[in-house]
Amino acid sequence: MTQPRSDALLERMMTLHPKVIDLTLDRMHRILTALGEPQTKLPPVIHIAGTNGKGSTLAMIRAGLQGAGLTTHAYTSPHLARFHERIRLRGDLIDEDRLSDLLDECLEANGHETITYFEITTAAAMKAFADTPADYTLLEVGLGGRVDATNVIDEPALSVITPVDLDHQQFLGDTLSAIAFEKAGIIKPRVPVVIGPQKDEALEVIEARASGLSAPILAHGQHWHVTTERDRLIFQDETGLLDLPMPALAGPHQIQNAGTAIAALRALGRGNPDAAMTDATWPARMQRLRHGPLFDLAPEAELWLDGGHNPHAARAISATLDTLSDRPTHLICGMLNTKDITGYMLPLKPHTDSLIAVSIPGQTATLSAEDTAAAASAAGLNAQTAESVEDALATITAHTPHARILICGSLYLAGEILKTNG
């Protein structure tokens, strides 16, 4: 099959900088200037940072805005199956011809200068958004916030910070307050900031940054509250109470993400909160797989997929498993060697009958199946290895055909699963 033109261009972009991650805004400002400053011409921007829940929160805000008849652009990362997933124009994935033309334009604008893959592709997204009318632009931070490539918007309509936790310590700092400082870097003078549930250490840093910039604060537990009652979601803020359907996205942790999304819609004064709950979709976040080749290998099993990869995500998975019916539960797990493996494994131990470790195909930073299994064993799990997810499914279903099987540990593994499963 002929390689799509965008794939060839994206491969070329991977060679433009010797480091995968190099946090600075200098290169970003340079290419945006060459492109005609598209970041100054975007529809009103909702800028979203945080360690966990960014994508789910963005999906619910987007569903709420679109449910009110408003058009939205959205930029998210990483992609799971195809790069096109990162850029949505007026609600739809960018098409191949438009993406290829944009990448060509950005390569020409960059010339022979060094630039990271994330920077040049973020510039491409901003150029697409600037050239296409819409009511709002939703920007998800890639890493951190303060010096993330998306942090070139001087006057967003709204900033949103979802829960902050330890992750990417090698780039953001090894304390919660240091990481919160980086996330809070998206807050702009006098622009309202919606703050999701936070630990006290993180909240103190975020509120200090907002207060110093005279940015109005809308914080969970102070200015808005969210809970559940009789399978309904109850949201309350200073303007009143909303009685809403439960979120379509699975898991108790989505209640807090839903609250953050509704608080954002209320801050904007626009959107349909009911649609935010019922219409949001976000793949590989406790996603039930009900069809496809992998499902066919385990038709009697209950098959789930989740791309969370840090301790906070594992606690969210654990809480979701708590809500499901009692059933033998087995994990198929692949992780990157940059993650807190033990911190991820420990919350899952009480729910897990066994773990089968796999390496992530095509990822140089994958933790080997053997090392993942060793870490799981050290955390007290019954662990073994398999050559592939397919082999792991066969091993599990051979003795427990009706098992609950969760494929987990990395968004990169989740992406491979979605490509494999169609």
N, C-alpha and C positions, 0 to 999 in steps of 0.2 A: 504494500500500500504506500502511496506517495505521502511523504511527510508534510503536514500542514506548514505553510509558510511561516506562521507565527511561531511554531516550535523551533524552526531553524534560527529565527531571529532571537528567541529567548535563550537558546543555547549560546549564541554569540554574546548576548548580554552577560552571561555567567562568567565570561573571560575578561570583563572590563575592569576588575578590581581584584587584587590578590587575596583579600580577606572577604569571607562571607558576611561578617558583621563588623562594621566600623562606624560607630555612632558619632555623627557630626552633621551639621546642617549646611556646611559650606558648599559641598558639591550639589546639594539639592537646590540651593538658591541660584547657583550658577546655571544649571540646566533649565530651571524655571524661567530665568531671565532670557535665555536663548529661545525659549518657547513662547515668549510674549507674556509672561506672568499670569498663567492660567489660574493660579491659586487665588488671584484677586477677583476672578470673574465667575466663581462658582455660585450655584444656588445656595441659599442659607445652609450653613454647615452645622451638623451635630457631630461633635468630636468625642469619641469613646475610648477611654483607656481603662486599664485594670488587669489583674492577673487572671481572674476567672470570670466567666459569664459575659465577656464582651460580645461574642458572636450571638449568643442567645438573646441578650438584651437588644442588640441591634436588630435582630430578626423580628422581635416583638414590636419595637418602635416602627420599623418599616411596615409591618402588617397593619399597625394602627393608623399610620398616615395614609397608606393606600386604601384602607377600609373606609376612609373619609373622602375618597376620591382624589387624593393628592398624589402627585408623581414624585418618585424618589430615585436618586442615584445611590449606589452603595459600593464601598470599597472594603474588602475583607481579605484576610490572609491567615494562614497559607491556604492554597487551594487543595482540594482533595483528589479529584480525578483529572481535571483540566484547568489550565491557567485562567480560562475565560470566566470561571466561577468568581474570580476576585473582583471583576468589574461588572456591575449591573447599571445599565442605562435605562432610566424610566421604568425600572422594575424587571427588565429582561437582561439576560446574560449578553455581553458584547458579542457581536458576530465575528466570524473569522476574518472577513475582508477588512472590517473596521479596525480590528485589533492589529492586524498585520500592517496596515497603513500607519497607524499610530506608532507602532514600534519602529518602523522605518524612519518616521519623522523624528522620534526621540534619539535614535542612533545618529542621525545627521546633525541634530542640534548639539549632541554631546561631543561630536568630533572625535579627537584622539585622547580626550581626557579620561582619567580614571573615575569610575563611579560604581557603586554597588548595584547588584541586581535589583534589590528592593527599592533603591532610590530611583533608578531609571524607570522601573515599571510603575512606581507611584506617580512619577511625573507624567507617564502616559495616561494613567487613570485621571489625573487632574485635567489634562488637556481634553480628554473625552468628555468629562463632566462640564467643563467650561464651554465646549462647543455645542452642547445639547441642553436645551431649556428643560427645567424641572422645578418642582416646588422646594425640594430639600436635597441635600447631599449628606449621606451618612458615611463618616470616615472612621474606620477602626484602626487604632494604633497597632503598629507591627510589634515593636519591642520597647518597653519603657514608656516614654512619652516626651520628656524634656528635649531630647535630641533625636527623636524618631523622625523619619522622613515625612510623616504626615503633619508634623507640628510646624507648618509654615502658614497657617491661617491666622491672621492678626485679629479678626473679629468674627469668630463663629457665633451662631445663634445660641448655642448651648454646649456646655461641656458636661460629660458624664463619666464618673469614675466608679466602676464596679469593684467587687471585693479585691483587696490587695493581699497577696500572700507571698511566701518565699518561692522564687522561680528565677531562672536566668541570673543567679547570683554573680556569675563571672563577669557579667556586663553591668548589672544594676546595683550591686552592693550586697553584702551578706547579712544585713539586718532589715527588719520590716520597715523601720523609719527611713532607711536609705532608699529602699525600693519605692516607698510611698512618695518620697521627694521626687523621684523620677516620674512617677505617674502623674503627680500633681503639676508637673511642668506644662501640661496642656491648658491649665486654667489661665484665662486671659482677663485683663482689667475690665471690671464691671460686667462681665458676661456671667450669667447664672450658671452654677455648677450643681448637678444632681449627684449626690453621693450615696452609693449603695451601702449595704451593711459592711462595717469595718471593725477590725480590732482597734482598741483604744490607741495603741501606739501609732497605727497608720492614720486614724482619724485626726489625731492631734496635728500631724504634719500637713495633711490635706487642708484642714480648716485654717491653719496658720497661713498657708499660701493663699487661700481664697481671701482671707481677711486682709492680708497685705495688699491685695490687688483690688479691694472693694468689690469683689465678686459675690453676688448674693448666693447664699448657701441653702440648699434644699437637701437635708441629710436624713437618712433613714433613722428612725427612733426619736427624732427631734421634730422634723417638719412633716414627715409622712410615716405611715405605718401600714403594714400589710400582714394579713393572717388568713386562715381558712376557717370556714364554718359550714358544716353540712355539705361538703363537696362544692362549696362556692368560695371564690376568692374575694376577700373583703379588703378594700383599700380606703384609707382615710388620710386626708390632709387638712390644711387649714380652711379649704373651701368646701369641704363636705365629705360624704361617704359614698363609695361605689360598691355595688354588689354585682360581681362579675362571674362568668364561667371560669373554671379552672384552666390553666394554660394547656395548650395542645402539646407542648414540649414536656417530656416525661421527667419525673424526679422531683422530690421535695425542694431541692435547691432552686428549681425554676420559679418557686413562689417569690423568692427574694428578687430574682432577675425580673420577674413580671412586675413587682412593685417598682423597681427602678425604671422600667420602661414606661409604666403609667405615670410615674412622677415626671418623667421627661415630657410626655405628651401634655400633661397638665401645665408644665412650665412653658411649653410652646403655645398653649391655648388652642391646640388643634389636634385632630386625630380621633379615632374611634377606639376606645378602650376594649370594647367587646371583641372587635376584630383583632386587636393586639393579642388577645388570649386565644382565639379560636383559629386564626389563619396563619400563625407563624410556623415556619418550618426551618429546621437547622440540622443538616445531616451529621451523623457520627456523634451525636450527643444522646446517649442511651436510645439509639435508633433500633427499632425492631425490624429485623430482616424477614420478610414474609414471602419472598420469591427470589428466583435467580439460581445460578449454578451451585452456589454454596448452600443455599436453602435445600436444594434438591439432594445434596449429600447427607443432609440431616433432617428429613421431612417431619419426623416426629418430635424433634427437639424444639426448644424455644430459643431462638437465635437472636443475639443482641450485638450491637456495635457501639463502641465509645472511644473517642480519640483523646480523652483527658490523660494527662501525663505527669501530674504533680500531686503532692499530698492532699491539697485542697480538692482537686478533682476526684481523687480516690475516696475521700470522705463523702463527696456528693454521690458517687456511685454506690457506696455502702448504704447511704440513706435511702437511695432508690431501691436497692435490693431488699431493704427492710420492709418496703411496702408491697412487695410481690408475694405471690403464693409460695408456700413451702415446696421446694423442689431441689434435687441435687444440682449444685451449681459448680461449673467448671470454667476456668479461664484459659483462653489462648492469648498469650501476652508477648508482645514485642516492644522493646524500648530503645531509645537513643542513649548513648554512653555519657551524655551531658546531664542526665536527669538524676533526681534523688530516688534511687530505685527502692531502697528500704522504706523511705517515707511513703512511697506510693503503695508498697505491698501491705504494710501493716494494717491500714483500715479495711482492707479486703479480706484479711485472714478469717474473721469470724463467719464469713458467708461462703467460703470456698472449700469445696471438697478436694479439688486438685487444680494445679496450674500446669499447662504445657507451654513451654517457652519456644519461640521461633525468632529467627533473625528477620529483619525487615528488608525485603528485596530492594536492591538498587540504592540503598542508603549507606554511604561510607561511614557514617557516625553511628550505625546500628550497634547496639550491644549484642554480642553473640548469644545464641540460644543457650549455650552452656553457662555463660556468665549470668544471664537473666535467671536461669533455673537455680544457680548457686545462690543468688541474692534472695530468691523466693524461699529456698530451703532455709537460709539463715534467718529469715523472718518467720519461720515456723510453718510454711506451707508445704504441702505434698507436691513436689515439683519434678517434672521430667522435661525432655526436649523432643521436638519433632522437626523434620526437614521443611515442612510447609504447613500452612493453615489447613489445607485439605487433609494432610496426613493426621494432623491433630484432631480434626473433626472425626475422622475414621476411628481413631483410637478411643475417643470418648463415646461415640455412639455404638461401638462394638459391645460395650458392657453396660451403657446407660442410654438407650435410644431416646428416652423421654427427658433427657437432661436439659437444664438451662445452661446455655453456653454463651459466654460473653467474650468477644474478641476486643482486646483493649491494650492500652499502654502508650499509644502514639498516634498523632494525627497522620503521620506518614504511613503507618500500617493501615489506618482506617481508609486512607486514600487508595491504597493498593486493593483493599477489600472491595471498595465501591467500583473500582475499575474492573476487577475480576468478576464481581457479581452482577454487573450490568445495571 
